[in-house]
Structures are given as structure tokens and as C-alpha cells.
Amino acid sequence: MSTLKVTNIQATGETASRPVSGVAGAWVNFNGSGTIATRDSHNVASLTDNSTGDYSVNYTNNFANDDYCGGGSSSYADGSPDANAGIVAPSRHLPNVAFTTSSSRLVTVLQTSTQSQFFDNAIVCWDVKGDLA
């Protein structure tokens, strides 16, 4: 495989270019309930199910440092109008292991009108921006 080195990138049809560092270094869409499984991904080697609603996303290629930006979304996926799902990341419950150069730790939650709890949501999407090592 060849390597193309560029500073900026511009897609066909776009009028502006953007820095390559703004392109996702890694992303994943996975099933977070039952036996977790990747639906699709880029630069993700594996997933770890640490406990209920607590996951680690392990990268194929490490990031240059642990100061990258990660964010995502999750969905309970049952159509309940009174339930909201989300991601708490980096995990404030485990701040010393939230982001490393080789993995990200994230927690998914389910919030109803009466409570909020860690929960294995059916759809979890995670996206990371940062320079690779």
C-alpha cells in the first residue's frame, strides 16, 4: 500500500479544504447490549465490555498523545418516548483511564423520567479526532 502525504484535504464538490488532522482518526458503530459487536469501524482493533454500560475502544494505530477529542452517541432503540440514552466520556468515574494513546474508555447511560443508570444501549457510536502516532 502506498502512503499519500498531504497537509490539507478537499473532497470532490467541496469549496473549502480542511486540515487532515480534522479527519477522524478512529470511529466505531457497535451493538452495546448482550454480546457486544462492531457493526462498522475505522482504526478500531477491538472492543472490551468492562461491565454494564462501560466499554473500552481499542485502537489499531495509536494516537500521538492522549489529548485527542472523542465524542459519540448511543440509543436505547426501543422507541420509548420517556427514555433517553447517552454517553458519558471520558468516564468521570474512572478519570485516570479515560483516554490513553491506545484506547478510550466510555460509559453509556439510560435516563428515564425517574432515574439515570449505566446501561448497555443497543446502538453506540464513538468518533475520535486527533493525530495518529
C-alpha positions as CSV (number, residue, x, y, z in Angstrom):
1,M,0.0,0.0,0.0
2,S,1.3,3.5,-0.8
3,T,1.2,6.5,1.5
4,L,0.0,9.8,0.3
5,K,1.3,12.7,2.4
6,V,-0.8,15.9,2.5
7,T,-1.4,18.8,4.8
8,N,-5.0,19.6,3.7
9,I,-7.7,17.6,2.0
10,Q,-10.7,18.6,-0.1
11,A,-13.4,16.3,-1.3
12,T,-14.8,16.5,-4.8
13,G,-17.6,19.1,-4.8
14,E,-16.4,20.9,-1.7
15,T,-15.3,24.5,-2.0
16,A,-13.0,24.6,1.0
17,S,-10.2,22.3,2.1
18,R,-9.6,21.2,5.7
19,P,-6.6,20.1,7.7
20,V,-6.0,16.3,7.6
21,S,-5.9,16.5,11.4
22,G,-9.6,17.3,11.4
23,V,-10.5,14.0,9.8
24,A,-11.5,11.2,12.2
25,G,-8.5,9.2,13.4
26,A,-10.9,6.4,14.5
27,W,-14.7,5.7,14.7
28,V,-16.9,2.8,15.5
29,N,-20.6,1.9,15.5
30,F,-21.3,-1.1,17.7
31,N,-24.0,-3.1,19.5
32,G,-23.6,-2.4,23.2
33,S,-26.1,-4.9,24.5
34,G,-25.7,-8.6,25.0
35,T,-22.5,-9.8,23.3
36,I,-21.0,-6.5,22.1
37,A,-20.2,-6.5,18.4
38,T,-18.8,-4.0,15.9
39,R,-21.2,-3.0,13.1
40,D,-18.6,-0.9,11.2
41,S,-15.4,0.9,12.2
42,H,-12.1,2.6,11.1
43,N,-8.9,2.2,13.1
44,V,-10.6,0.1,15.8
45,A,-8.9,-3.2,16.7
46,S,-11.3,-4.4,19.3
47,L,-13.9,-3.5,22.0
48,T,-13.9,-4.5,25.6
49,D,-17.0,-4.9,27.7
50,N,-15.8,-3.8,31.2
51,S,-19.2,-4.0,32.9
52,T,-22.8,-2.7,32.4
53,G,-22.6,0.3,30.1
54,D,-18.8,0.5,30.5
55,Y,-16.7,-0.1,27.4
56,S,-13.1,0.3,26.1
57,V,-12.5,1.1,22.4
58,N,-9.0,-0.2,21.5
59,Y,-7.3,1.3,18.5
60,T,-5.4,-0.4,15.7
61,N,-2.9,2.5,15.4
62,N,-2.2,4.6,18.5
63,F,-2.8,8.3,18.8
64,A,0.2,10.7,19.1
65,N,-0.9,11.6,22.7
66,D,-3.9,11.3,24.9
67,D,-5.2,14.8,24.3
68,Y,-7.4,13.9,21.3
69,C,-11.1,14.7,21.2
70,G,-13.7,11.9,21.5
71,G,-17.4,12.0,21.4
72,G,-20.4,10.0,20.4
73,S,-24.0,9.0,20.9
74,S,-26.0,6.0,22.0
75,S,-29.5,4.8,21.6
76,Y,-31.7,2.6,23.7
77,A,-33.6,1.7,20.5
78,D,-36.9,0.6,21.8
79,G,-38.9,3.6,20.8
80,S,-39.8,4.5,24.4
81,P,-40.8,8.2,24.4
82,D,-39.8,8.6,28.1
83,A,-36.2,7.2,27.8
84,N,-33.1,9.0,26.7
85,A,-29.7,7.4,26.1
86,G,-26.3,9.0,26.1
87,I,-22.5,8.7,26.5
88,V,-20.5,10.0,29.4
89,A,-17.0,10.3,28.0
90,P,-14.3,10.5,29.1
91,S,-15.6,8.5,32.0
92,R,-15.7,10.8,35.0
93,H,-16.0,7.7,37.2
94,L,-12.6,6.5,36.0
95,P,-10.7,9.7,35.1
96,N,-7.2,8.1,35.2
97,V,-8.1,5.6,32.5
98,A,-10.5,7.6,30.3
99,F,-8.1,8.2,27.4
100,T,-4.8,6.6,26.6
101,T,-2.9,6.7,23.3
102,S,-4.2,3.1,22.5
103,S,-7.8,3.2,23.9
104,S,-10.8,5.2,25.1
105,R,-13.0,4.3,28.0
106,L,-16.6,5.4,27.7
107,V,-19.8,4.8,29.7
108,T,-23.3,4.7,28.2
109,V,-26.4,5.6,30.3
110,L,-30.1,5.4,30.1
111,Q,-32.2,8.2,31.6
112,T,-35.9,7.9,32.3
113,S,-38.3,10.3,34.0
114,T,-37.4,8.8,37.3
115,Q,-33.8,7.6,37.2
116,S,-30.4,7.6,35.4
117,Q,-28.2,4.5,35.3
118,F,-25.4,2.8,33.4
119,F,-27.0,0.8,30.6
120,D,-26.0,-1.5,27.7
121,N,-27.5,0.6,24.9
122,A,-28.3,-1.2,21.6
123,I,-26.6,1.4,19.4
124,V,-23.3,3.0,20.4
125,C,-21.3,5.4,18.1
126,W,-17.9,6.8,19.0
127,D,-15.7,9.2,17.0
128,V,-12.2,10.4,17.7
129,K,-10.3,13.3,16.2
130,G,-6.6,13.6,16.8
131,D,-3.1,13.0,15.3
132,L,-2.0,9.4,15.0
133,A,1.4,8.4,16.2
